[in-house]
Amino acid sequence: MFTPPAAWFTGFIPDLPTPLDAADAIDLKAFAALCERQVAAGVPEIVVCETAGEAPTLSAAEQELVIRAAADVARGRVRIIAGAMSNATSQAIALARRAEAAGADAVMAVVPAYNKPMQEGMLAHFRAIAGATGLPVILHDIPSRTLRPLADETLVRLVESRQFVGLRDGSCDIARPMRLARLLPAGFRLLSGDDVTAFGYIASGGDGAISEVSNIAPDLCRMIFSQVRQGRLQSARYLHRRLIPLITCLSKDGPAALKSALSVLGLMSPATRLPIVPLDAAAQREVVHAFAAIADEELIDRVGA
């Protein structure tokens, strides 16, 4: 039975990495274990083939393989949000169609990078993707990578179509949820695009965050979200502060730091795909030390602190 995205696109949603083996092939066994770990943690959805998943380095066939693997593990227990990331509209359309065929529940489409399209170009790009799939579409605005932001006015025009159900907001503008609240449909969801702004964004009325750190500490992230929603900001701030050292590592070195952290937990190899390279020894030590700040008994035991 179809459940509107407004009912599940909320909270801390993990942006999953793509595990690789020694031959630079996708490690499906490790990926399935990552998915199952998030299901067990009670997340309502997972994001695959997006920023943390090193999507630009994956072929279309590899992305379809990852999405199918996630859908096979999920078996309807969580929703699968699949990236359809390309600065060529025709390629983004092809990825969206493959994602739908592979079992995704929604696609995430990003503002094209490098091209620097004007707002009318963004509008046409996203509408073309939505027109090519029957899935809900989540927008991804990340000006630090694309150089051109998705303007509020363009977002308002896009959401005239109910197929656009949410925004992954990487603008670092924590006032945006308050500014957009009266302009967007009630069911449209605004989520922070990263862990650095997540607490402030949710406290300002946002609906959650697409998160890398929730790959590592999903229970703690869920607790932070719950505390904010209950108005217990001091408690939520205290919990979030424990994550800051780890968030700093992840935001500085992207997928490599996330993979290093998960390898410390024995969940996957730290292998990355060029142009991303694995962390050097000093950066790896920073990641290990960051676990201590979480002060999660299970994690600390597994890290050996």
FENLIN-V60822 format. One record per backbone hydrogen bond with DSSP energy under -0.5 kcal/mol. NH is the residue of the N-H (numbers start at 0). CO is the residue of the C=O. If there is no record, write none. Layout:
nh->[NH;NH]
co->[CO;CO]
//
This chain:
nh->[6;7;8;9;10;12;12;13;13;14;15;15;17;18;20;23;26;27;30;31;32;33;34;35;36;37;38;39;40;41;41;42;45;46;47;53;54;56;57;62;63;64;65;66;67;68;69;70;71;72;73;74;76;78;80;80;81;81;82;83;85;88;91;92;93;94;95;96;97;98;99;100;101;102;102;103;104;105;106;107;108;108;110;114;121;122;123;124;125;126;127;128;129;130;131;131;132;135;136;137;138;139;140;141;144;145;146;148;150;154;155;156;157;158;159;160;161;163;164;164;165;166;167;168;168;169;169;173;175;178;179;180;182;183;187;188;190;190;191;192;198;200;201;202;203;204;205;206;207;208;209;210;210;214;215;216;220;221;222;223;224;225;226;227;228;229;230;231;232;235;236;237;238;239;240;241;241;242;242;243;243;246;247;248;249;250;251;252;253;255;256;256;257;258;259;260;261;262;263;264;265;266;267;275;283;284;285;286;287;288;289;290;290;291;291;292;292;293;293;294;296;299;300;301;302;303;304]
co->[3;4;4;7;206;10;208;11;44;210;13;46;51;16;24;20;18;25;26;27;28;29;30;31;32;33;34;35;36;37;38;37;78;13;80;50;49;53;54;58;59;60;61;62;63;64;65;66;67;68;69;70;73;43;45;78;79;105;47;107;83;86;87;88;89;90;91;92;93;94;95;96;97;98;99;98;79;79;135;81;106;137;139;112;117;118;119;120;121;122;123;124;125;126;127;128;129;104;162;106;165;108;167;139;141;141;142;146;148;150;151;152;153;154;156;157;159;160;136;162;136;188;138;166;190;140;167;171;172;174;175;176;179;179;184;164;166;188;207;168;194;196;197;198;199;201;200;189;189;10;191;12;208;211;212;212;216;217;218;219;220;221;222;223;224;225;227;226;230;231;232;233;234;235;236;237;238;238;239;239;240;242;243;244;245;246;247;248;249;252;252;253;253;254;255;256;257;258;259;260;262;261;261;272;279;280;281;282;283;284;285;286;287;287;288;288;289;289;290;290;294;295;296;297;298;299;299]
//
